[in-house]
Amino acid sequence: KAIHNFDPEKPTIKIAEGIQEVRETYNTLFSYLKHHPSEELLIYGSLQDAVQNFRTSVIDYFYEAMSRSKNPIREIGNDDSETRQYYRRSARLNPHHQLRMIRNDGVFSQADNMLYGNTLIIFSFKKEIFAITIESAGITETYRTFFNMAWHAGKVV
């Protein structure tokens, strides 16, 4: 499903519902990265919630797609054993993958966020999985600024 805007100043917003459409969202992301090998991918969110409900259907699919990408990746995650285990595996797949942990400032819950190019993807990992893709230079610039502030405050792994 897509919400189309005819005004070029407005963002393009797409909603993907269900496992197959979320996989297609990952395909679009990694296809973009394949054609832009120096593009950085920024990720922040809750791995534990995604693993709990969607390990085999989505998370393993993400690992497989990520293993083909050698793009630089910076990620901020919760400070838990699941995230640390994920990071060790991810670093073996892509030596350009860096991770920092949230300090005692809260936790990410039931969501994951990815930024690349002029695109922000917000994944929801509740019982019903969906993703919202927003294409907007202004919005992604703002979220990159938030990410960089959190990155500098994060705990180095």
FIKE-731119 format. One record per residue (C-alpha): residue in one letter; chain; y, x, z; residue number from 1. Coordinates in nm, 4 decimals, padded with zeros to 6 digits. Layout:
<atoms>
+---------+--------+----------+----------+----------+-----+
: residuo : cadena :       c2 :       c1 :       c3 : num :
+---------+--------+----------+----------+----------+-----+
:       A :      A :        Y :        X :        Z : NUM :
...
+---------+--------+----------+----------+----------+-----+
</atoms>
This chain:
<atoms>
+---------+--------+----------+----------+----------+-----+
: residuo : cadena :       c2 :       c1 :       c3 : num :
+---------+--------+----------+----------+----------+-----+
:       K :      A :  00.0000 :  00.0000 :  00.0000 :   1 :
:       A :      A :  00.3470 :  00.1271 : -00.0669 :   2 :
:       I :      A :  00.6932 :  00.0153 :  00.0134 :   3 :
:       H :      A :  00.9018 :  00.1020 : -00.2899 :   4 :
:       N :      A :  01.2727 :  00.1592 : -00.2767 :   5 :
:       F :      A :  01.4881 :  00.1594 : -00.5837 :   6 :
:       D :      A :  01.7691 :  00.3415 : -00.4075 :   7 :
:       P :      A :  01.7093 :  00.7200 : -00.4351 :   8 :
:       E :      A :  01.8843 :  00.7708 : -00.1002 :   9 :
:       K :      A :  01.6156 :  00.5709 :  00.0805 :  10 :
:       P :      A :  01.2824 :  00.7269 :  00.1723 :  11 :
:       T :      A :  00.9560 :  00.6354 :  00.0048 :  12 :
:       I :      A :  00.7126 :  00.4927 :  00.2602 :  13 :
:       K :      A :  00.3378 :  00.4472 :  00.2078 :  14 :
:       I :      A :  00.0856 :  00.3018 :  00.4500 :  15 :
:       A :      A : -00.2813 :  00.4030 :  00.4325 :  16 :
:       E :      A : -00.5251 :  00.1875 :  00.6267 :  17 :
:       G :      A : -00.8873 :  00.2690 :  00.7032 :  18 :
:       I :      A : -01.0935 :  00.5839 :  00.6714 :  19 :
:       Q :      A : -01.1022 :  00.5999 :  00.2902 :  20 :
:       E :      A : -00.7249 :  00.5653 :  00.2508 :  21 :
:       V :      A : -00.6637 :  00.8239 :  00.5252 :  22 :
:       R :      A : -00.8962 :  01.0634 :  00.3403 :  23 :
:       E :      A : -00.6886 :  01.0018 :  00.0274 :  24 :
:       T :      A : -00.3788 :  01.0909 :  00.2302 :  25 :
:       Y :      A : -00.5442 :  01.4225 :  00.3258 :  26 :
:       N :      A : -00.6350 :  01.4780 : -00.0419 :  27 :
:       T :      A : -00.2709 :  01.4316 : -00.1430 :  28 :
:       L :      A : -00.1589 :  01.6726 :  00.1293 :  29 :
:       F :      A : -00.4037 :  01.9480 :  00.0364 :  30 :
:       S :      A : -00.3485 :  01.8988 : -00.3367 :  31 :
:       Y :      A :  00.0225 :  01.9571 : -00.2777 :  32 :
:       L :      A : -00.0509 :  02.2680 : -00.0691 :  33 :
:       K :      A : -00.2883 :  02.4021 : -00.3356 :  34 :
:       H :      A : -00.0076 :  02.3857 : -00.5915 :  35 :
:       H :      A :  00.2454 :  02.5307 : -00.3427 :  36 :
:       P :      A :  00.0537 :  02.8207 : -00.1795 :  37 :
:       S :      A :  00.3512 :  02.9503 :  00.0184 :  38 :
:       E :      A :  00.4423 :  02.6065 :  00.1589 :  39 :
:       E :      A :  00.4051 :  02.5870 :  00.5355 :  40 :
:       L :      A :  00.2197 :  02.2983 :  00.6977 :  41 :
:       L :      A :  00.3444 :  02.1914 :  01.0409 :  42 :
:       I :      A :  00.1120 :  01.9869 :  01.2636 :  43 :
:       Y :      A :  00.1499 :  01.8379 :  01.6081 :  44 :
:       G :      A : -00.0544 :  01.5774 :  01.7853 :  45 :
:       S :      A : -00.3639 :  01.4840 :  01.9790 :  46 :
:       L :      A : -00.6891 :  01.6226 :  01.8476 :  47 :
:       Q :      A : -00.8941 :  01.4804 :  02.1336 :  48 :
:       D :      A : -00.8167 :  01.1184 :  02.0415 :  49 :
:       A :      A : -00.8980 :  01.1796 :  01.6758 :  50 :
:       V :      A : -01.2262 :  01.3493 :  01.7611 :  51 :
:       Q :      A : -01.3254 :  01.0748 :  02.0026 :  52 :
:       N :      A : -01.3108 :  00.8006 :  01.7395 :  53 :
:       F :      A : -01.3292 :  00.9707 :  01.3996 :  54 :
:       R :      A : -01.5065 :  01.3099 :  01.4218 :  55 :
:       T :      A : -01.7510 :  01.2710 :  01.1357 :  56 :
:       S :      A : -01.5473 :  01.0398 :  00.9153 :  57 :
:       V :      A : -01.2079 :  01.2107 :  00.9255 :  58 :
:       I :      A : -01.1901 :  01.5286 :  01.1359 :  59 :
:       D :      A : -01.4809 :  01.7063 :  00.9651 :  60 :
:       Y :      A : -01.3281 :  01.6022 :  00.6317 :  61 :
:       F :      A : -00.9973 :  01.7590 :  00.7425 :  62 :
:       Y :      A : -01.1761 :  02.0857 :  00.8358 :  63 :
:       E :      A : -01.3420 :  02.0953 :  00.4952 :  64 :
:       A :      A : -01.0110 :  02.0435 :  00.3146 :  65 :
:       M :      A : -00.8331 :  02.2931 :  00.5389 :  66 :
:       S :      A : -01.0970 :  02.5596 :  00.4700 :  67 :
:       R :      A : -00.9878 :  02.5640 :  00.1046 :  68 :
:       S :      A : -00.6196 :  02.6123 :  00.1958 :  69 :
:       K :      A : -00.4750 :  02.9491 :  00.2879 :  70 :
:       N :      A : -00.1236 :  02.8133 :  00.3379 :  71 :
:       P :      A :  00.0597 :  02.9136 :  00.6531 :  72 :
:       I :      A :  00.0029 :  02.6544 :  00.9255 :  73 :
:       R :      A :  00.1832 :  02.6191 :  01.2571 :  74 :
:       E :      A :  00.0469 :  02.3652 :  01.4984 :  75 :
:       I :      A :  00.1336 :  02.2384 :  01.8444 :  76 :
:       G :      A : -00.1411 :  02.0729 :  02.0457 :  77 :
:       N :      A : -00.2356 :  01.9557 :  02.3900 :  78 :
:       D :      A : -00.3611 :  02.2207 :  02.6309 :  79 :
:       D :      A : -00.7238 :  02.1073 :  02.6535 :  80 :
:       S :      A : -01.0664 :  02.2515 :  02.5770 :  81 :
:       E :      A : -01.1111 :  02.0445 :  02.2586 :  82 :
:       T :      A : -00.7878 :  02.1815 :  02.1100 :  83 :
:       R :      A : -00.8755 :  02.5406 :  02.2037 :  84 :
:       Q :      A : -01.2183 :  02.5043 :  02.0412 :  85 :
:       Y :      A : -01.0558 :  02.3549 :  01.7301 :  86 :
:       Y :      A : -00.8091 :  02.6440 :  01.7125 :  87 :
:       R :      A : -01.0841 :  02.9076 :  01.7241 :  88 :
:       R :      A : -01.2613 :  02.7334 :  01.4353 :  89 :
:       S :      A : -00.9384 :  02.6818 :  01.2392 :  90 :
:       A :      A : -00.8306 :  03.0460 :  01.2777 :  91 :
:       R :      A : -01.1619 :  03.1556 :  01.1234 :  92 :
:       L :      A : -01.1060 :  02.9206 :  00.8281 :  93 :
:       N :      A : -00.7448 :  03.0236 :  00.7741 :  94 :
:       P :      A : -00.6066 :  03.3465 :  00.9241 :  95 :
:       H :      A : -00.2525 :  03.2102 :  00.8681 :  96 :
:       H :      A : -00.3075 :  02.9281 :  01.1191 :  97 :
:       Q :      A : -00.1090 :  02.9630 :  01.4430 :  98 :
:       L :      A : -00.1302 :  02.7303 :  01.7411 :  99 :
:       R :      A :  00.0802 :  02.6766 :  02.0489 : 100 :
:       M :      A :  00.0094 :  02.4460 :  02.3386 : 101 :
:       I :      A :  00.2330 :  02.1979 :  02.5149 : 102 :
:       R :      A :  00.3314 :  02.3213 :  02.8548 : 103 :
:       N :      A :  00.3589 :  02.0714 :  03.1402 : 104 :
:       D :      A :  00.6034 :  01.8519 :  02.9486 : 105 :
:       G :      A :  00.3611 :  01.5707 :  02.8632 : 106 :
:       V :      A :  00.0805 :  01.5137 :  02.6139 : 107 :
:       F :      A :  00.0366 :  01.3929 :  02.2608 : 108 :
:       S :      A : -00.1643 :  01.0718 :  02.2565 : 109 :
:       Q :      A : -00.3490 :  00.8822 :  01.9819 : 110 :
:       A :      A : -00.1428 :  01.0300 :  01.7000 : 111 :
:       D :      A : -00.1153 :  01.3322 :  01.4764 : 112 :
:       N :      A :  00.1839 :  01.4341 :  01.2653 : 113 :
:       M :      A :  00.2028 :  01.6629 :  00.9622 : 114 :
:       L :      A :  00.5063 :  01.7967 :  00.7791 : 115 :
:       Y :      A :  00.5094 :  01.9647 :  00.4394 : 116 :
:       G :      A :  00.7626 :  01.9769 :  00.1589 : 117 :
:       N :      A :  00.9757 :  01.6630 :  00.1923 : 118 :
:       T :      A :  00.6898 :  01.4658 :  00.3469 : 119 :
:       L :      A :  00.6102 :  01.3509 :  00.7003 : 120 :
:       I :      A :  00.2722 :  01.1917 :  00.7715 : 121 :
:       I :      A :  00.2116 :  01.0065 :  01.0967 : 122 :
:       F :      A : -00.1563 :  00.9387 :  01.1675 : 123 :
:       S :      A : -00.2670 :  00.6857 :  01.4283 : 124 :
:       F :      A : -00.6098 :  00.7456 :  01.5785 : 125 :
:       K :      A : -00.6620 :  00.4267 :  01.7737 : 126 :
:       K :      A : -00.9701 :  00.2181 :  01.7002 : 127 :
:       E :      A : -00.8140 :  00.1246 :  01.3665 : 128 :
:       I :      A : -00.7058 :  00.4370 :  01.1820 : 129 :
:       F :      A : -00.3993 :  00.4452 :  00.9591 : 130 :
:       A :      A : -00.1370 :  00.6842 :  00.8248 : 131 :
:       I :      A :  00.2278 :  00.6347 :  00.7377 : 132 :
:       T :      A :  00.3689 :  00.8740 :  00.4778 : 133 :
:       I :      A :  00.7453 :  00.9114 :  00.4560 : 134 :
:       E :      A :  00.8988 :  01.1121 :  00.1731 : 135 :
:       S :      A :  01.2570 :  01.2050 :  00.2576 : 136 :
:       A :      A :  01.4348 :  01.5413 :  00.2668 : 137 :
:       G :      A :  01.6642 :  01.4296 :  00.5494 : 138 :
:       I :      A :  01.3898 :  01.2879 :  00.7676 : 139 :
:       T :      A :  01.1641 :  01.5909 :  00.7239 : 140 :
:       E :      A :  01.4513 :  01.8254 :  00.8011 : 141 :
:       T :      A :  01.5092 :  01.6418 :  01.1302 : 142 :
:       Y :      A :  01.1386 :  01.6489 :  01.2219 : 143 :
:       R :      A :  01.1183 :  02.0201 :  01.1308 : 144 :
:       T :      A :  01.4047 :  02.0841 :  01.3720 : 145 :
:       F :      A :  01.2191 :  01.8966 :  01.6486 : 146 :
:       F :      A :  00.9019 :  02.0879 :  01.5666 : 147 :
:       N :      A :  01.0780 :  02.4262 :  01.5787 : 148 :
:       M :      A :  01.2367 :  02.3441 :  01.9148 : 149 :
:       A :      A :  00.8941 :  02.2522 :  02.0550 : 150 :
:       W :      A :  00.7346 :  02.5569 :  01.8897 : 151 :
:       H :      A :  00.9706 :  02.7925 :  02.0709 : 152 :
:       A :      A :  00.8961 :  02.6202 :  02.4023 : 153 :
:       G :      A :  00.5176 :  02.6092 :  02.3480 : 154 :
:       K :      A :  00.2591 :  02.8234 :  02.5211 : 155 :
:       V :      A :  00.1208 :  03.0971 :  02.2936 : 156 :
:       V :      A : -00.2582 :  03.0871 :  02.2564 : 157 :
+---------+--------+----------+----------+----------+-----+
</atoms>
